[in-house]
Amino acid sequence: MEFQILENKLTPEDFIRLKVATGFRDRPIRQVEKALDNDLLDVVAVINDEIVGMGRLVGDGVLYWYLQEIIVLPECQGKGIGTGIVNYLLQYITEHTEKGTFTSVGLTAAQGKETFYERFGFSKSNGMNMYIEK
């Protein structure tokens, strides 16, 4: 399945739609607007001009990064879209980590999704964490 990853195109309406479609709670639009204004990066996965997935980076952008809302519509799961989103975000972190340093990357995996993140090098220890060294 062909999809594109686009940076900073996530609207509050798409954020809410994707969250609700995957069983998460609805959020007030003003709260989502502020969250998106404060993230470091958000990406969307697009198929035929439809946003079918999203992912966000939050944190300080230097020492600590957190993957948030890695979400793919149920009918599009299992097609490599979530993997594409995570790889894109991890590549972004690697590119923005200063040479000779390392950074901490964390996330909170939805119950039952831990093994998905372990494939990328995350391990269970008070949440899911990994380190990127450059």
N, C-alpha and C positions, 0 to 999 in steps of 0.2 A: 504494500500500500504506500503510495507516494504521499508525503506530507512535507510541509515547510515549517521551520522554526523561525519565528519573527520576534524581535526584541521590542519591549515596551509598547505593545499594541493591546494589552489586556485592559478591557473596560470594566468598570464596576458591574455592569449588567451581565457581561460574560462570566466574570468571576462568580457571581451569585448563581447564575444558571448552571455552571459546571459543578459547583459545590452541591447544590440541591439535587442535581441529576445523579450524583454518586452517593447520596444518602447523608450528606452533612447538613447541618443546620443552616437555615437562611440567616443572613446578616443584614442589618440596616445599611442602606446604600451609602449614607454619610460615613459610617464606620469603614466601609470598604474603600471609599474614595480616599480617606486619610491613610489607610493601610497601604494602598498602592502608591500614594505620594511619598511614603516613607520607605518603600523597599529600595534595595540596591539595584535590582534588575528583575523584570518579569518577562517571561516568554510565553508565546502561544504556539500551539501546533495547529496548522491549518490544512484542511483537505477540501479542495474545490471551493475555496472562499468561505468555508465554515470553520469556526474555531472549535476544535474537538478535544483540546487538552491545554494545560497550562502548568507553569512552575514559577516559583519566585525565589529570590535570594534576599535574605535579610541579615542584619548583623552590622559590624563596624567596617567591613570591607578590607580589613588589614589582618587582624589576628583571628577573628571569628566570623564565620559564615554559616548560615543555616538555610537548608533547603526547606521550603514551605510550599504547601498546596501543589504537590506533584499529582495532578489529577487528569485522567483521561476518561472521556465518556465511556460508559460500559460497552456499548456496541463497537467501540474502536479499540478496546483493550486486547492485549495479546498480539498486536501487530507491530510492535517495536516503537510505538510512539512514546511511551513512558521512558523507555531506554534512551531514545533520542533526546528527550527533554533533560534527563539527568546528565547524560554525556555533555550536552551543550552547556549546562550550568557548571559542571565540574571543569570543563575546558576554560570557561570564563574565569573561574577562580584561579586556575593554574596560570593563566595569562596575566592576572592581576596580583599575583604573589611575587614579591620582590625576590630577586635572585639571592641565594645564600640564606634564605629564611624558610620558615614553614608556617603553615596556618592550620587552624582547626576547623573542620567542617562537621556540622551536626544536623540532625533531623529527628523528627518524631514520626515513626512509621505507624500507619494504621495497623490495627491488630490483624495479623495474618500476612502482612506485606513485608515483614522483616527480611525474608530470604531474597526478595527482589533487590533490596539495597545491599545486602551482603555481597552480591555479585560485583559491586563497584568498589568494594574494599571497606565498607562500613562494618563495624562490629558492635555488638550489644554491650554497652557499659554505661549505665545511667542514661539511656537513650541510645541512639545510633550515632556513632562518631567515626571519623577517619581523619588522617592528617595528609596534607600535601606539602611535599618538600621540593624546593627548587634549587 
